[in-house]
Amino acid sequence: MKKIDFKFSQWIFYVKYVLLVFLLFFIVSLLWGGKISSTDMATVDKAVVSSLNMEKLSEADHRMFKRLYGLNANDFADVRLYVGESNMDVEELLIVKLKDTSQSESIQSAVTARVEKQLKSFEGYGPEQCKLLEDHILDVQGNYILFVVHGDAVSADGAFKKSL
């Protein structure tokens, strides 16, 4: 009888550690997962825009967002898009506030398709544009997404994260 109790207590010992590992995994996944930000779009937009030289960029409307990304801006909580004034300018800034974090994948797919299309357009004759496109930043932070193609994209990403 003592042998059975020993095995049972040994089994309980292992179950405790397995549960502890699962608990730690759960806590880490919560901490690493995107946090939902209550910051309004105007604050995020102002922080990111002020971190960049916006000389070549101008704000675009929802129709331009639809044309470039194939998505309806009204499906999201808020969208801010800045594009180059010339077709030769690849600099671009997109900030999206999601209604739900499940929308993140559609934005990421649209951005990837946009970058690939731009790279094809400039391949062979626009090495500077291709370099900027290859060095783009796509940052997903909970309910906000930043996409920036700019010589100072790292600065914009820092301002984006700090503003949230």
GIGI-V557562 format. One record per residue. NEAR is the number of other C-alpha atoms within 8 Angstrom. D_CENTER is the distance of its C-alpha to the mean C-alpha in Angstrom with 2 decimals. Layout:
near = <NEAR | NEAR>
d_center = <D_CENTER | D_CENTER>
This chain:
near = <4 | 5 | 6 | 7 | 8 | 8 | 8 | 8 | 8 | 8 | 8 | 8 | 8 | 8 | 8 | 8 | 8 | 8 | 8 | 8 | 8 | 8 | 8 | 8 | 8 | 8 | 8 | 8 | 8 | 7 | 7 | 6 | 7 | 9 | 7 | 7 | 8 | 5 | 8 | 6 | 8 | 6 | 9 | 12 | 10 | 8 | 11 | 12 | 10 | 7 | 9 | 10 | 7 | 7 | 4 | 10 | 11 | 9 | 8 | 10 | 7 | 9 | 6 | 8 | 14 | 11 | 8 | 7 | 10 | 8 | 8 | 9 | 10 | 6 | 6 | 11 | 9 | 10 | 11 | 11 | 12 | 11 | 13 | 13 | 8 | 5 | 6 | 5 | 9 | 13 | 12 | 13 | 13 | 12 | 12 | 12 | 12 | 13 | 9 | 7 | 8 | 5 | 9 | 12 | 7 | 7 | 8 | 9 | 8 | 11 | 10 | 8 | 9 | 10 | 9 | 8 | 8 | 10 | 10 | 7 | 6 | 11 | 9 | 5 | 5 | 8 | 9 | 6 | 10 | 11 | 8 | 13 | 12 | 6 | 7 | 11 | 11 | 9 | 8 | 10 | 10 | 11 | 15 | 11 | 15 | 14 | 13 | 13 | 14 | 11 | 5 | 7 | 12 | 7 | 9 | 13 | 12 | 8 | 11 | 12 | 8 | 6 | 9 | 8>
d_center = <59.49 | 58.06 | 56.35 | 54.40 | 53.33 | 52.15 | 49.98 | 48.61 | 47.75 | 46.18 | 44.06 | 42.96 | 42.12 | 39.69 | 38.18 | 37.40 | 35.48 | 33.57 | 32.58 | 31.62 | 29.31 | 27.65 | 27.34 | 25.76 | 23.26 | 22.41 | 22.08 | 19.86 | 17.49 | 17.41 | 16.77 | 13.99 | 12.26 | 9.67 | 12.01 | 12.58 | 13.04 | 16.13 | 15.56 | 16.37 | 14.53 | 17.45 | 17.00 | 13.35 | 14.33 | 17.48 | 16.08 | 13.70 | 16.46 | 19.12 | 17.57 | 17.90 | 21.01 | 20.56 | 23.96 | 22.95 | 20.34 | 21.27 | 19.64 | 19.61 | 20.52 | 19.32 | 21.61 | 19.91 | 16.49 | 18.46 | 20.22 | 17.37 | 14.87 | 17.50 | 15.96 | 17.75 | 16.23 | 18.56 | 16.85 | 14.05 | 14.88 | 14.26 | 13.04 | 13.73 | 14.25 | 16.26 | 17.93 | 20.78 | 24.25 | 25.64 | 24.90 | 25.09 | 22.22 | 18.91 | 17.21 | 14.53 | 12.11 | 9.97 | 8.76 | 8.64 | 10.02 | 10.49 | 14.06 | 13.33 | 10.57 | 12.35 | 11.06 | 7.58 | 9.46 | 11.16 | 8.45 | 7.27 | 11.06 | 11.89 | 9.87 | 11.53 | 14.75 | 14.61 | 14.32 | 17.09 | 19.20 | 19.03 | 19.95 | 22.86 | 23.97 | 24.28 | 25.44 | 28.97 | 29.36 | 26.26 | 25.55 | 23.98 | 21.59 | 20.79 | 20.17 | 17.66 | 15.85 | 16.00 | 14.64 | 11.51 | 8.30 | 4.93 | 2.98 | 2.14 | 5.64 | 8.05 | 8.69 | 6.51 | 3.67 | 5.02 | 6.79 | 10.02 | 13.17 | 15.68 | 18.23 | 16.86 | 13.11 | 13.35 | 15.04 | 12.51 | 9.78 | 12.63 | 13.55 | 10.19 | 10.36 | 14.05 | 14.04 | 12.44>
